[in-house]
């Protein structure tokens, strides 16, 4: 399974041990990160290179890479103890894409914030006190959302002619476009059996 992990760099020196627990939990469960940037960012920040080179960063490319990493992910984990517009934006993208999303913060950092009121079938908000709490929360979230025999999602690109036909069938039958495509594939699979 692919997991996207995002957190703010603003307090990375203070938070790095927690970020490492999250990364390790993901990898120990046998999953992969869609974008492993915690250690590289930590090295840049602690060496002073991040601030020195911030103006040279291609922010459009960085945003594109983050957006693509979210799209590839099966799960999203966001550590939000340090407030960050960028992290909030990426969480919103994950929710829009209906990705199971875990929002984490250290105890008492979510009180009276917008994050504490997020409500979606795809969002779990949790607070932790220490590294052991954090690891258990991450492990449980991954386990709850592990893709086994569950239905899977993917992006499907089509030309206008196919789209128009599927839209027409959807209107005619009252079924969703995905139901129409799924039924066509099942008929094809039955024919090949």
Beta strands, then each sheet from edge to edge (+ up, - down):
strand 1: 2-7
strand 2: 32-33
strand 3: 75-79
strand 4: 100-106
strand 5: 123-128
sheet 1: 2+ 1+ 3+ 4+ 5+
end
